[in-house]
Amino acid sequence: MLAVTNLACVRGDRRLFSGLDFSLEAGGYLHVRGENGAGKTSLLRMLCGLSPAAEGEIRWQGRPIGELDEAFRQVVLYFGHHNALKDDLTPLENLRLAAAFHGQWLGETQAFDLLQRAGLRGREDLPVRVLSQGQKRRTALARLLCSRARLWILDEPFVALDVAAVDWLAGIIAAHVGNGGCVVLTSHQEVLIPGTSGQSLNLS
């Protein structure tokens, strides 16, 4: 489904990586590793079409992602370092707004259910600004529970999560992969995604 050929990244006068090749089939999982500054975030932004590559090509189902344009944006979900939440809105409002942004209607009852599954019972109607960092992260990650995207690009999704939340998120990722989705993620933590063997890519 996702194929990367001879990919290179240059930032300023520094070449972060080059000659990068890998592919993911349906149900594929790739863990990108590397030190800070190795180009992990740059790679993920290239994979979802947010940043251009210095060299090489990225294809989705055999076609360059640049040709797919809006069609590709409909199948990819990018989760970056920032939670992308509006502090004055509640978790409920944030989740429904995120769904609407991706062209999906999410009812209030369904949104409440998803937030409770994310461990936010009793906090659904509080302003996000009063939540802890872990609770804000769970609010942001709750969008994965209603995502219809086939390809998830996750940049350090386990940051600020406690042990229980790490297990919860690992289970969500495992379910997505088990249903034929694709996941590319970065993480400095050693996290076990149950039921998946996955691939590992080291940037140096």
C-alpha positions in Angstrom: 0.0 0.0 0.0 2.8 2.4 0.9 6.1 2.3 -1.0 9.1 4.6 -0.5 12.0 4.6 -3.0 15.4 6.3 -2.8 14.0 9.0 -0.4 16.3 11.8 0.7 15.9 14.7 3.2 18.0 17.9 3.2 17.6 20.6 5.9 19.7 23.7 5.2 23.2 22.5 4.2 22.8 19.1 6.0 21.6 15.9 4.4 19.7 14.0 7.1 19.2 10.8 5.2 19.3 9.5 1.6 18.7 6.3 -0.3 15.8 5.3 1.9 13.6 2.4 0.7 10.8 0.5 2.4 7.3 -0.7 1.8 4.2 -1.5 3.9 1.4 -3.8 2.8 -2.1 -3.8 4.3 -1.7 -4.7 8.0 1.9 -3.3 8.1 3.5 -1.6 11.0 6.8 0.4 10.9 8.7 1.8 13.9 11.1 4.6 12.9 14.0 5.0 15.3 16.9 7.4 15.6 18.5 10.1 17.7 17.1 13.6 17.9 17.9 15.4 14.7 18.2 12.3 12.6 15.1 13.2 10.5 12.3 11.1 12.0 9.7 13.9 12.1 10.9 15.1 8.6 10.3 11.6 7.2 6.9 11.4 8.7 5.9 14.8 7.3 7.1 13.6 3.9 5.0 10.4 4.1 1.8 12.3 4.6 2.6 14.9 2.0 3.3 17.9 4.3 6.9 18.3 3.3 8.7 17.7 0.0 11.5 15.2 -0.4 14.9 16.3 -1.7 15.0 13.1 -3.8 13.0 9.9 -4.3 9.3 9.0 -4.5 6.5 8.0 -2.2 3.6 5.9 -3.6 0.3 4.9 -2.2 -1.3 1.9 -3.9 1.1 2.3 -6.8 0.6 6.0 -7.4 2.7 9.0 -6.4 1.1 10.8 -3.5 1.5 14.1 -5.2 -0.9 12.9 -8.0 -3.5 11.7 -5.5 -3.8 15.1 -3.7 -7.2 15.2 -1.9 -7.7 11.4 -2.3 -4.6 10.7 -0.4 -5.5 13.2 2.4 -8.7 11.2 2.9 -6.8 8.0 3.7 -4.0 9.4 5.9 -4.1 10.6 9.5 -1.1 12.5 10.8 -0.6 12.8 14.6 2.2 15.2 15.4 4.1 16.4 18.5 1.4 18.9 19.3 -2.0 17.9 20.5 -3.8 20.3 18.1 -6.5 21.0 20.7 -8.4 24.2 21.4 -7.9 25.0 25.1 -11.1 26.9 25.5 -13.2 23.9 24.1 -14.0 20.7 25.9 -12.7 17.3 25.0 -16.2 16.6 23.6 -16.1 19.7 21.4 -12.5 19.1 20.3 -13.2 15.5 19.2 -16.4 16.4 17.3 -14.5 19.3 15.6 -11.6 17.1 14.6 -14.1 14.6 13.1 -15.9 17.3 11.2 -12.5 18.6 9.8 -12.0 15.2 8.3 -15.5 15.2 6.8 -17.0 12.9 9.4 -20.1 13.6 11.5 -19.7 12.4 15.1 -22.8 12.4 17.3 -22.6 13.6 20.9 -23.4 10.2 22.4 -20.8 8.5 20.2 -18.2 11.1 21.1 -18.9 10.7 24.9 -18.5 6.9 24.5 -15.1 7.4 22.7 -13.8 9.8 25.3 -14.8 7.4 28.1 -13.0 4.6 26.3 -10.0 7.0 26.2 -10.1 7.2 30.1 -11.7 10.7 30.3 -14.9 9.8 32.1 -16.2 12.8 34.0 -13.9 15.2 32.1 -15.7 15.3 28.8 -17.3 18.8 29.5 -14.3 20.5 31.1 -12.2 23.0 29.3 -9.1 21.4 27.9 -6.9 24.0 29.6 -7.7 22.5 33.0 -6.7 19.0 32.1 -3.3 17.4 32.9 -0.8 16.8 30.1 -1.7 13.1 30.1 -5.4 13.9 29.8 -4.8 16.3 27.0 -2.9 13.6 25.2 -5.7 11.1 25.6 -8.1 13.7 24.3 -6.0 14.2 21.2 -5.5 10.4 20.7 -9.3 9.8 21.0 -9.5 10.9 17.4 -7.9 7.6 16.4 -10.9 5.7 17.7 -13.2 7.3 15.1 -10.7 7.6 12.3 -11.5 6.1 8.9 -8.0 6.7 7.6 -6.1 3.6 6.3 -2.7 5.1 6.9 -1.8 6.4 10.4 1.4 8.5 10.7 2.1 8.9 14.4 5.0 11.1 15.7 5.9 10.2 19.3 2.3 9.3 20.2 3.2 7.7 23.6 4.7 11.0 25.1 3.0 12.1 28.4 1.1 8.8 28.8 1.2 6.7 31.9 1.6 2.9 31.8 -2.1 2.2 31.5 -2.5 4.7 28.6 0.5 3.3 26.8 -1.2 -0.2 26.9 -4.5 1.4 25.7 -2.8 3.1 22.8 -0.8 0.0 21.8 -4.1 -1.9 21.7 -5.7 0.7 19.4 -2.7 0.5 17.0 -2.8 -3.3 17.1 -6.5 -3.2 16.2 -5.9 -0.9 13.3 -3.2 -3.0 11.9 -5.3 -6.2 12.5 -8.0 -4.6 10.4 -5.7 -4.1 7.4 -4.6 -0.6 8.2 -1.0 0.7 8.0 0.9 2.5 10.8 4.2 4.3 10.7 5.3 5.7 14.1 8.3 7.1 16.0 8.9 6.5 19.7 11.9 6.7 22.0 10.1 4.2 24.2 10.2 0.4 23.6 6.5 -0.3 23.1 5.1 -3.7 22.3 2.2 -3.6 19.8 0.4 -6.9 20.6 -0.2 -9.4 17.8 2.2 -7.6 15.3 5.7 -8.4 14.3 6.2 -5.1 12.4 9.3 -3.6 10.9 12.0 -1.3 12.3 13.8 1.5 10.5 16.9 3.2 12.0 17.8 6.7 10.9 21.4 7.6 11.7 
